[in-house]
Amino acid sequence: MKNNEYKANIVFHPSETLKEKLNELNYSLEYFSQISDIDLDTLKKFMCQKIDIDKDIAKKLEKSTKISGRFWLNLQKLYDEYKSKK
């Protein structure tokens, strides 16, 4: 790690970021499932942190939130690294 690089002490599951975005847009999970083409059951499991983001979900999140798929995958990677160090 570079000396000037920020390292967070706490990392959240990517679903927390999606929850914030859905609240901001005032979208229900059901509506978001329809516009994102993510199966509602899959979306519910993700929101409960029972499944992680894969490339397919990241692509659908990018299309529906206008937040890059790379961002979503990076959140997942950071969360996975954080969990592995606990």
C-alpha positions in Angstrom: 0.0 0.0 0.0 1.3 3.5 -0.9 1.8 5.9 2.0 -0.9 8.2 0.8 -3.5 5.5 0.0 -6.6 5.4 2.1 -7.4 2.1 3.8 -10.9 1.8 5.3 -11.2 0.1 8.7 -14.7 -1.0 8.0 -16.1 -2.3 4.8 -19.7 -3.0 4.0 -21.4 -5.6 1.8 -22.3 -4.1 -1.6 -25.9 -4.5 -0.8 -25.6 -1.6 1.6 -24.7 0.7 -1.2 -27.6 -0.6 -3.3 -30.0 0.0 -0.4 -28.9 3.6 -0.3 -29.3 4.0 -4.0 -32.8 2.4 -3.9 -33.8 4.7 -1.0 -32.5 7.7 -3.0 -34.6 6.7 -6.0 -37.5 5.6 -3.9 -37.6 2.2 -5.6 -39.1 -0.9 -4.1 -37.2 -4.2 -4.5 -40.0 -5.4 -6.7 -39.8 -2.4 -9.0 -36.0 -2.6 -9.1 -36.1 -6.3 -9.9 -38.2 -5.5 -13.0 -36.1 -2.6 -14.3 -32.8 -4.3 -13.6 -33.8 -7.8 -14.9 -32.5 -9.3 -11.7 -34.7 -12.1 -10.4 -36.6 -10.9 -7.3 -35.5 -13.9 -5.2 -31.8 -13.3 -6.3 -32.2 -9.7 -5.4 -33.6 -10.5 -2.0 -30.8 -13.0 -1.3 -28.2 -10.3 -2.3 -29.8 -7.7 -0.1 -29.7 -10.2 2.9 -26.0 -10.8 2.1 -26.6 -14.4 1.2 -25.1 -14.1 -2.2 -22.3 -12.0 -3.7 -22.1 -9.9 -6.8 -20.9 -11.7 -9.9 -20.2 -10.3 -13.4 -23.8 -10.8 -14.5 -25.3 -9.0 -11.5 -22.7 -6.2 -11.8 -23.7 -5.7 -15.5 -27.4 -5.5 -14.6 -26.6 -3.1 -11.7 -24.6 -0.9 -14.0 -27.4 -0.7 -16.6 -30.1 0.0 -14.0 -28.2 2.3 -11.6 -25.8 4.0 -14.0 -23.0 3.0 -11.6 -20.2 1.1 -13.3 -20.1 -2.7 -13.1 -16.4 -2.4 -12.1 -17.5 -0.3 -9.1 -19.9 -3.0 -7.9 -17.3 -5.8 -8.4 -14.7 -3.7 -6.6 -17.0 -3.3 -3.6 -17.5 -7.1 -3.6 -13.7 -7.6 -3.8 -13.0 -5.2 -0.9 -15.7 -6.8 1.2 -14.4 -10.3 0.5 -10.8 -9.2 1.4 -12.1 -7.6 4.6 -14.0 -10.7 5.6 -11.0 -12.9 5.0 -8.9 -10.9 7.4 -11.4 -11.1 10.3 
